[in-house]
């Protein structure tokens, strides 16, 4: 997996990897290839921070009262 790709949460073991020991999808597989890749549901993992928008500055009221 390239360093620019965020780590994907994998909740289930790969059937092909579990039964045959190989998976043609390799690092691109959506399923875990061992306990080290398996994520428990509800457990915190490192995620890339979500991009936030810049806070908007309120415009000054230029109307005369």
C-alpha positions as CSV (number, residue, x, y, z in Angstrom):
1,X,0.0,0.0,0.0
2,X,1.5,3.4,-0.9
3,X,2.3,5.8,1.9
4,X,-0.3,8.3,0.5
5,X,-3.1,5.9,1.0
6,X,-4.9,5.9,4.4
7,X,-4.9,2.7,6.3
8,X,-8.2,0.8,5.6
9,X,-10.1,-0.8,8.5
10,X,-10.3,-4.5,8.0
11,X,-12.9,-6.3,10.1
12,X,-12.9,-9.7,8.5
13,X,-10.3,-12.2,7.5
14,X,-9.8,-12.8,3.8
15,X,-11.4,-16.1,2.8
16,X,-8.8,-16.8,0.0
17,X,-5.8,-16.0,2.3
18,X,-7.3,-18.1,5.1
19,X,-8.1,-21.1,3.0
20,X,-5.3,-21.1,0.4
21,X,-2.6,-18.9,2.0
22,X,-2.6,-16.5,-1.0
23,X,-4.8,-13.7,-2.3
24,X,-4.5,-12.3,-5.8
25,X,-5.4,-8.8,-4.5
26,X,-2.5,-8.6,-2.1
27,X,-2.3,-5.2,-0.4
28,X,-5.3,-4.0,-2.3
29,X,-7.6,-6.6,-0.7
30,X,-10.4,-5.3,1.4
31,X,-10.0,-8.1,3.9
32,X,-7.3,-8.8,6.5
33,X,-4.4,-11.2,5.8
34,X,-3.6,-12.0,9.4
35,X,-4.4,-10.8,12.9
36,X,-2.0,-7.9,12.5
37,X,-4.3,-6.4,9.9
38,X,-7.5,-7.2,11.7
39,X,-9.4,-4.3,13.3
40,X,-11.9,-4.9,16.1
41,X,-15.1,-3.1,15.7
42,X,-15.3,0.0,17.9
43,X,-11.5,0.1,18.5
44,X,-9.7,3.3,17.9
45,X,-7.1,3.2,15.1
46,X,-4.8,5.8,13.6
47,X,-6.7,7.7,10.9
48,X,-5.6,10.4,8.7
49,X,-7.1,13.7,9.9
50,X,-10.0,14.9,7.9
51,X,-9.6,18.0,5.9
52,X,-11.4,20.9,7.6
53,X,-12.6,24.0,6.1
54,X,-11.0,27.4,7.0
55,X,-13.2,29.2,9.5
56,X,-15.1,32.0,7.8
57,X,-14.7,35.5,9.1
58,X,-18.0,37.3,9.5
59,X,-18.3,40.4,7.3
60,X,-18.6,43.7,9.0
61,X,-21.9,45.3,8.9
62,X,-21.4,48.5,6.9
63,X,-25.0,49.7,6.9
64,X,-25.7,52.8,8.9
65,X,-28.4,52.7,11.5
